Amino acid sequence: MESILIHTENRDEINLLKEIAQKMGFKAEILSALDKEDIGLAKAIEENSGIEALSFNEATPYYKSLDKAK
C-alpha cells in the first residue's frame, strides 16, 4: 500500500483534504505531532540500523537531528 503525507497548519484545510480523500474512497486519518515524530524516529532507526548502540537519552536527540540535517 502506498501513502501520501500532506502538511498544513490550517485545520480547515486538513479537514477538507480528509473529506475529499474519503469521498474518493481512500482511507484518511489526521496524524498528531507525536504520530509524525514516531514515524520520523522509525524511519531514522531503519536508515541507521548499523549505528553503534546508543542509550535512549543519546538516541532521541540524534534521530531528531537527522531530519534537520537533510
Backbone as a chain_set.jsonl record, in Angstrom:
{"seq": "MESILIHTENRDEINLLKEIAQKMGFKAEILSALDKEDIGLAKAIEENSGIEALSFNEATPYYKSLDKAK", "coords": {"N": [[0.838, -1.168, 0.0], [0.556, 2.212, -0.794], [1.272, 5.486, 0.479], [0.477, 8.914, 1.25], [1.661, 11.953, 2.564], [0.491, 15.02, 3.652], [1.246, 18.229, 4.576], [-0.047, 20.796, 6.542], [-0.846, 23.783, 8.29], [-3.317, 24.691, 8.758], [-6.35, 23.95, 10.104], [-8.875, 23.77, 8.88], [-8.193, 23.265, 6.202], [-6.987, 20.774, 6.484], [-9.17, 19.208, 7.311], [-10.808, 19.469, 5.02], [-9.22, 18.225, 3.033], [-9.159, 15.633, 4.076], [-11.876, 14.969, 3.929], [-12.285, 15.067, 1.135], [-10.583, 12.981, 0.317], [-11.852, 10.798, 1.529], [-14.323, 10.836, 0.204], [-13.452, 10.085, -2.266], [-12.986, 7.488, -1.843], [-10.764, 6.723, -0.43], [-8.853, 5.746, 2.436], [-8.408, 7.838, 5.193], [-6.594, 9.64, 7.634], [-5.909, 11.853, 10.308], [-2.811, 12.866, 11.431], [-1.211, 13.29, 14.547], [1.18, 15.55, 16.061], [2.856, 13.992, 17.615], [2.472, 11.459, 16.464], [3.675, 11.916, 13.964], [6.289, 12.408, 14.784], [6.951, 9.895, 15.82], [6.898, 8.373, 13.463], [9.016, 9.582, 12.111], [11.159, 8.926, 13.83], [11.104, 6.117, 13.596], [11.753, 5.853, 10.888], [14.328, 6.959, 10.874], [15.653, 5.131, 12.517], [15.441, 2.838, 10.925], [16.946, 3.659, 8.68], [19.454, 3.879, 9.796], [20.36, 1.476, 10.871], [22.761, 0.172, 11.369], [24.205, 1.623, 13.18], [26.198, 2.34, 16.121], [25.31, 1.069, 19.37], [23.156, 3.136, 21.132], [22.279, 4.949, 24.065], [18.951, 5.576, 25.269], [18.659, 8.267, 25.955], [20.701, 9.414, 24.464], [20.004, 8.655, 21.884], [17.503, 9.814, 21.13], [17.88, 12.727, 20.739], [19.784, 12.482, 18.722], [18.453, 11.139, 16.558], [16.439, 12.994, 16.048], [17.985, 15.071, 15.097], [18.824, 14.138, 12.637], [16.767, 14.459, 10.72], [16.712, 17.232, 10.531], [19.139, 17.748, 9.391], [18.983, 17.14, 6.716]], "CA": [[0.0, 0.0, 0.0], [1.267, 3.48, -0.854], [0.69, 6.531, 1.318], [0.906, 10.283, 0.991], [1.532, 12.853, 3.704], [0.326, 16.412, 3.264], [1.408, 19.04, 5.775], [-0.638, 22.129, 6.57], [-1.101, 24.27, 9.648], [-4.7, 25.153, 8.801], [-7.24, 22.825, 10.442], [-9.934, 23.685, 7.865], [-7.62, 22.599, 5.028], [-6.803, 19.364, 6.838], [-10.481, 18.566, 7.283], [-11.247, 19.425, 3.633], [-8.449, 17.185, 2.353], [-9.632, 14.341, 4.586], [-13.208, 14.746, 3.369], [-12.123, 14.755, -0.296], [-9.999, 11.639, 0.225], [-12.874, 9.82, 1.883], [-15.307, 10.807, -0.872], [-12.83, 9.371, -3.379], [-12.872, 6.095, -1.455], [-9.495, 6.465, 0.24], [-8.817, 5.851, 3.888], [-7.678, 9.05, 5.567], [-6.556, 9.937, 9.052], [-5.1, 13.019, 10.66], [-1.743, 12.484, 12.348], [-0.798, 14.283, 15.54], [2.62, 15.833, 16.049], [3.514, 12.827, 18.204], [2.45, 10.412, 15.436], [4.688, 12.255, 12.96], [7.593, 12.211, 15.406], [7.163, 8.446, 15.876], [7.231, 7.935, 12.104], [10.374, 10.063, 11.848], [12.1, 8.102, 14.592], [11.143, 4.788, 12.988], [12.488, 5.983, 9.626], [15.735, 7.164, 11.214], [16.163, 3.844, 13.008], [15.563, 1.96, 9.761], [18.04, 4.133, 7.826], [20.724, 3.833, 10.521], [20.332, 0.258, 11.683], [24.107, -0.285, 11.69], [24.87, 2.546, 14.107], [26.524, 1.792, 17.439], [24.229, 1.113, 20.354], [23.053, 4.392, 21.857], [21.271, 4.949, 25.119], [17.748, 6.303, 24.861], [18.919, 9.704, 26.103], [21.557, 9.819, 23.344], [19.365, 8.348, 20.607], [16.414, 10.729, 20.785], [18.372, 13.941, 20.076], [20.49, 12.103, 17.496], [17.497, 10.879, 15.495], [15.778, 14.255, 15.722], [18.911, 15.899, 14.326], [18.957, 13.599, 11.285], [15.769, 15.082, 9.863], [17.083, 18.625, 10.357], [20.362, 17.813, 8.605], [18.717, 16.914, 5.289]], "C": [[0.894, 1.246, 0.0], [0.547, 4.501, 0.017], [1.205, 7.885, 0.88], [0.703, 11.087, 2.265], [1.449, 14.27, 3.162], [0.371, 17.228, 4.54], [0.74, 20.397, 5.574], [-0.891, 22.514, 8.015], [-2.567, 24.65, 9.834], [-5.638, 23.971, 9.001], [-8.363, 22.662, 9.417], [-9.438, 22.976, 6.608], [-7.428, 21.108, 5.286], [-8.135, 18.619, 6.732], [-11.019, 18.445, 5.863], [-10.526, 18.317, 2.869], [-8.894, 15.79, 2.799], [-10.988, 13.998, 3.985], [-13.128, 14.372, 1.886], [-11.588, 13.333, -0.465], [-11.046, 10.573, 0.509], [-13.943, 9.715, 0.803], [-14.777, 10.075, -2.104], [-12.618, 7.893, -3.053], [-11.562, 5.726, -0.799], [-9.686, 6.492, 1.743], [-7.978, 7.083, 4.221], [-7.705, 9.213, 7.079], [-5.633, 11.125, 9.273], [-4.08, 12.577, 11.703], [-1.43, 13.626, 13.305], [0.702, 14.53, 15.392], [3.399, 14.641, 16.606], [3.559, 11.665, 17.215], [3.553, 10.663, 14.404], [6.091, 12.067, 13.514], [7.929, 10.725, 15.476], [7.56, 7.901, 14.509], [8.653, 8.354, 11.756], [11.426, 9.248, 12.576], [12.231, 6.706, 13.997], [11.943, 4.813, 11.692], [13.984, 6.142, 9.895], [16.373, 5.873, 11.711], [16.403, 2.898, 11.838], [16.762, 2.355, 8.892], [19.402, 3.964, 8.484], [20.837, 2.591, 11.389], [21.717, -0.231, 12.067], [24.826, 0.574, 12.697], [25.156, 1.854, 15.44], [25.326, 1.908, 18.376], [24.286, 2.441, 21.112], [22.056, 4.22, 22.993], [20.075, 5.747, 24.626], [17.985, 7.806, 24.904], [19.828, 10.236, 25.001], [20.831, 9.682, 22.014], [18.322, 9.375, 20.2], [16.931, 12.012, 20.136], [19.096, 13.628, 18.757], [19.507, 11.908, 16.345], [16.733, 12.128, 15.104], [16.686, 15.128, 14.858], [19.069, 15.408, 12.894], [17.996, 14.27, 10.314], [16.152, 16.526, 9.566], [18.306, 18.78, 9.472], [20.119, 17.683, 7.119], [18.292, 18.159, 4.58]], "O": [[1.883, 1.301, 0.731], [-0.654, 4.384, 0.258], [2.239, 7.989, 0.221], [-0.3, 10.926, 2.96], [2.247, 14.668, 2.314], [-0.374, 16.958, 5.482], [0.944, 21.058, 4.555], [-1.124, 21.653, 8.863], [-3.003, 24.903, 10.956], [-5.708, 23.085, 8.15], [-8.762, 21.537, 9.116], [-10.165, 22.181, 6.013], [-7.678, 20.281, 4.409], [-8.214, 17.542, 6.141], [-11.625, 17.429, 5.522], [-11.158, 17.555, 2.137], [-8.99, 14.875, 1.98], [-11.219, 12.86, 3.578], [-13.824, 13.462, 1.435], [-12.086, 12.573, -1.295], [-11.117, 9.563, -0.19], [-14.421, 8.618, 0.514], [-15.546, 9.517, -2.886], [-12.128, 7.135, -3.89], [-11.268, 4.544, -0.626], [-10.572, 7.174, 2.257], [-6.951, 7.329, 3.588], [-8.722, 8.952, 7.723], [-4.697, 11.357, 8.508], [-4.435, 11.99, 12.726], [-1.392, 14.79, 12.907], [1.397, 13.802, 14.683], [4.482, 14.323, 16.116], [4.566, 10.962, 17.131], [4.273, 9.742, 14.018], [6.986, 11.618, 12.799], [9.068, 10.336, 15.22], [8.455, 7.062, 14.408], [9.409, 7.575, 11.173], [12.467, 8.917, 12.007], [13.335, 6.17, 13.901], [12.722, 3.899, 11.424], [14.809, 5.528, 9.218], [17.511, 5.564, 11.358], [17.439, 2.238, 11.766], [17.505, 1.492, 8.423], [20.414, 3.912, 7.785], [21.349, 2.648, 12.508], [21.838, -0.994, 13.025], [25.97, 0.277, 13.042], [24.461, 0.918, 15.836], [24.446, 2.748, 18.184], [25.323, 2.817, 21.659], [21.109, 3.441, 22.891], [20.186, 6.51, 23.667], [17.567, 8.534, 24.003], [19.728, 11.409, 24.642], [21.02, 10.502, 21.116], [18.266, 9.765, 19.034], [16.455, 12.363, 19.056], [19.032, 14.403, 17.803], [19.712, 12.458, 15.263], [16.407, 12.303, 13.93], [16.203, 15.846, 13.982], [19.419, 16.197, 12.015], [18.385, 14.611, 9.197], [15.934, 16.998, 8.451], [18.496, 19.832, 8.862], [20.972, 18.081, 6.326], [18.034, 18.127, 3.377]]}, "num_chains": 1, "name": "protein.A"}
